[in-house]
Amino acid sequence: MVLDFAATKLQNLELINGDMVDEIDRIQGKFDLIVAGYTIHHLDEKGKRALFASLKERLYSGGLLVVYDVVHR
């Protein structure tokens, strides 16, 4: 599993594998960096707004949210 490999190579990280909408409500604390990839396009507009609001609450001031995803026109 890629998270197992990453855990052996990276230090001081919390790696979480799960449904982002479910997991974000279970996460405690704040983070310097949150990465979300190829997932947000599955949400409707209301879901995206709620997710981004939740992610913002979990970032330290000056923290970074990195999103990579497909683009639909």
Stockholm file with secondary structure:
# STOCKHOLM 1.0

chainA/1-73         MVLDFAATKLQNLELINGDMVDEIDRIQGKFDLIVAGYTIHHLDEKGKRALFASLKERLYSGGLLVVYDVVHR
#=GR chainA/1-73 SS CHHHHHHHHCCSCCCCCSCHHHHHHHCCSCEEEEEEESCGGGSCHHHHHHHHHHHHHTEEEEEEEEEECCCCC
#=GC SS_cons        CHHHHHHHHCCSCCCCCSCHHHHHHHCCSCEEEEEEESCGGGSCHHHHHHHHHHHHHTEEEEEEEEEECCCCC
//
